[in-house]
Amino acid sequence: MAGNIWVLAAQWRGQLQEVTYEVLALGRRLAADAGVQLEAVLLGHNARDLAPALEPADVILWADHPELAEPTPETYALALAQLVKARQPRALLIPLTNVAMDVGPLLAAHLDVPFVNFCKTVRVADGALEARCGLYGNKVEVTVAASGAPAILGVLPGTHLAERGGGQAPSIEEVPVELPEAPRVRFVRYIEPQAGDVDITQHEVLVAVGRGIQRQDNVALAEVLAEALGGAVCASRPVIDQGWLPLSRQVGRSGMQVKPKLYLALGISGAPEHVEGMKDSGLIVAVNTDPAAPIFGVAHVGATADLLEVVPALIDRVKAAKGGKAA
Ligand SMILES: Cc1cc2nc3c(=O)[nH]c(=O)nc-3n(C[C@H](O)[C@H](O)[C@H](O)COP(=O)(O)OP(=O)(O)OC[C@H]3O[C@@H](n4cnc5c(N)ncnc54)[C@H](O)[C@@H]3O)c2cc1C
């Protein structure tokens, strides 16, 4: 199998992301099985200091350009296309971070090759690369033969154990890239999460409210229940879009992935985009007036009931059980 195995270094605001080391571990195995070198590709501006930390790789290819200062998918893809054409790797493994998610398809289009996405693992089989991919939110698994070169593969985070350190210090090689002065897509600004807000990924109990909460005033009811249970309030997207809770509380595809011990879903229909963010919770309890609501398909315990009646009763029961005063 000719050509080296490449791994794109995923970074966020000057820090290498953990998933980089997960994908480097996969790349290390592939490179060993194929008898080729593992090369990490580091894109950025004045980012050379990060290169030595990519030591699981044999070689670090470092491209420096002012337009690479922020990880814009289009610019990244343009830079990578030049490097791939010039150096002909066998495969490029791209960690699927929010930014890199868009890099793979753009790069594959530039190179006119297929993009193999959502890879859970990749192996060398009969001298060719074979990927196992999870599709449709991981509901379907497929095996894809990536026979051509270069193979561009998007690798899911959390699928490999991160590995740091290597046998010997890697060599660092600066590689030139030419980029347009006025790219069509530009980085504008970072929006920081609201300071001082709770981190819903860290709570063992989450009281989640959906559109069924009906009014902003009613969110306070969920806050009281969450406090009684020692948890925090989170929400589905419509509640966030209304501005009733900050964005940091959104659960789902475009929000946070949570895995509390208890997820109490109040007035949430259970759309796939929401379920994606909470389906791995230990115990899912759903309250919904609609017996056909899809949330009951993922809930361990469900009640067809009006949340505005259930929540005050629950608050009373929890407080009573804790020996406190009923509301
Ligand atoms: C690209 C994309 C990304 C998205 N990302 C996300 C995401 O990250 N998170 C997310 O949540 N959504 C996301 N969505 C939106 C998602 O598709 C749904 O529209 C959303 O999850 C619905 O929210 P909901 O369940 O609160 O509202 P609805 O679907 O309107 O459901 C409200 C539910 O409340 C019930 N109800 C009404 N009154 C009561 C009551 N008194 N007591 C009990 N139940 C009651 C109703 O029966 C209904 O089931 C995304 C959509 C797209 C296209």
The ligand as a MOL file (V3000), in Angstrom:
LIG
                    3D

  0  0  0     0  0            999 V3000
M  V30 BEGIN CTAB
M  V30 COUNTS 53 58 0 0 0
M  V30 BEGIN ATOM
M  V30 1 C -30.4710 20.8390 12.0240 0
M  V30 2 C -31.3700 20.8090 13.2240 0
M  V30 3 C -30.8030 20.7850 14.4710 0
M  V30 4 C -31.6230 20.7340 15.5920 0
M  V30 5 N -31.0360 20.6770 16.8180 0
M  V30 6 C -31.8130 20.5300 17.8910 0
M  V30 7 C -31.2300 20.3920 19.1810 0
M  V30 8 O -30.0110 20.4490 19.3650 0
M  V30 9 N -32.0600 20.2180 20.2260 0
M  V30 10 C -33.4380 20.1700 20.1000 0
M  V30 11 O -34.1260 20.0010 21.1090 0
M  V30 12 N -34.0030 20.3260 18.8990 0
M  V30 13 C -33.2240 20.5160 17.8060 0
M  V30 14 N -33.8130 20.6820 16.6000 0
M  V30 15 C -35.2870 20.8760 16.5490 0
M  V30 16 C -36.0470 19.5630 16.5860 0
M  V30 17 O -36.2330 19.0770 15.2720 0
M  V30 18 C -37.4650 19.7800 17.2050 0
M  V30 19 O -38.1280 20.7780 16.4910 0
M  V30 20 C -37.4040 20.1580 18.6860 0
M  V30 21 O -36.6030 19.2650 19.4070 0
M  V30 22 C -38.8230 20.1290 19.2520 0
M  V30 23 O -38.8010 20.6120 20.5510 0
M  V30 24 P -39.9480 20.2310 21.5580 0
M  V30 25 O -40.0450 18.7660 21.7190 0
M  V30 26 O -39.7260 21.0440 22.7950 0
M  V30 27 O -41.2420 20.8550 20.8500 0
M  V30 28 P -42.4380 20.1410 20.1330 0
M  V30 29 O -41.9830 19.2010 19.1050 0
M  V30 30 O -43.3670 21.2160 19.7290 0
M  V30 31 O -43.1120 19.2640 21.2790 0
M  V30 32 C -43.7590 19.7860 22.3860 0
M  V30 33 C -44.3280 18.6000 23.1400 0
M  V30 34 O -44.9230 19.0710 24.3300 0
M  V30 35 C -46.1030 18.2990 24.5510 0
M  V30 36 N -46.9350 19.1020 25.4250 0
M  V30 37 C -47.6420 20.2300 25.1400 0
M  V30 38 N -48.2310 20.6980 26.2410 0
M  V30 39 C -47.8930 19.8590 27.2450 0
M  V30 40 C -48.1800 19.8390 28.6280 0
M  V30 41 N -48.9540 20.7610 29.2290 0
M  V30 42 N -47.7010 18.8170 29.3850 0
M  V30 43 C -46.9190 17.8420 28.8220 0
M  V30 44 N -46.6280 17.8340 27.4980 0
M  V30 45 C -47.0860 18.8440 26.7450 0
M  V30 46 C -46.6650 18.0550 23.1740 0
M  V30 47 O -47.5080 16.9240 23.1690 0
M  V30 48 C -45.4130 17.8480 22.3590 0
M  V30 49 O -45.0530 16.4710 22.2790 0
M  V30 50 C -33.0350 20.7420 15.4590 0
M  V30 51 C -33.5900 20.7660 14.1910 0
M  V30 52 C -32.7730 20.8060 13.0790 0
M  V30 53 C -33.4040 20.8270 11.7280 0
M  V30 END ATOM
M  V30 BEGIN BOND
M  V30 1 1 1 2
M  V30 2 1 2 3
M  V30 3 2 2 52
M  V30 4 2 3 4
M  V30 5 1 4 5
M  V30 6 1 4 50
M  V30 7 2 5 6
M  V30 8 1 6 7
M  V30 9 1 6 13
M  V30 10 2 7 8
M  V30 11 1 7 9
M  V30 12 1 9 10
M  V30 13 2 10 11
M  V30 14 1 10 12
M  V30 15 2 12 13
M  V30 16 1 13 14
M  V30 17 1 14 15
M  V30 18 1 14 50
M  V30 19 1 15 16
M  V30 20 1 16 17
M  V30 21 1 16 18
M  V30 22 1 18 19
M  V30 23 1 18 20
M  V30 24 1 20 21
M  V30 25 1 20 22
M  V30 26 1 22 23
M  V30 27 1 23 24
M  V30 28 2 24 25
M  V30 29 1 24 26
M  V30 30 1 24 27
M  V30 31 1 27 28
M  V30 32 2 28 29
M  V30 33 1 28 30
M  V30 34 1 28 31
M  V30 35 1 31 32
M  V30 36 1 32 33
M  V30 37 1 33 34
M  V30 38 1 33 48
M  V30 39 1 34 35
M  V30 40 1 35 36
M  V30 41 1 35 46
M  V30 42 1 36 37
M  V30 43 1 36 45
M  V30 44 2 37 38
M  V30 45 1 38 39
M  V30 46 1 39 40
M  V30 47 2 39 45
M  V30 48 1 40 41
M  V30 49 2 40 42
M  V30 50 1 42 43
M  V30 51 2 43 44
M  V30 52 1 44 45
M  V30 53 1 46 47
M  V30 54 1 46 48
M  V30 55 1 48 49
M  V30 56 2 50 51
M  V30 57 1 51 52
M  V30 58 1 52 53
M  V30 END BOND
M  V30 END CTAB
M  END
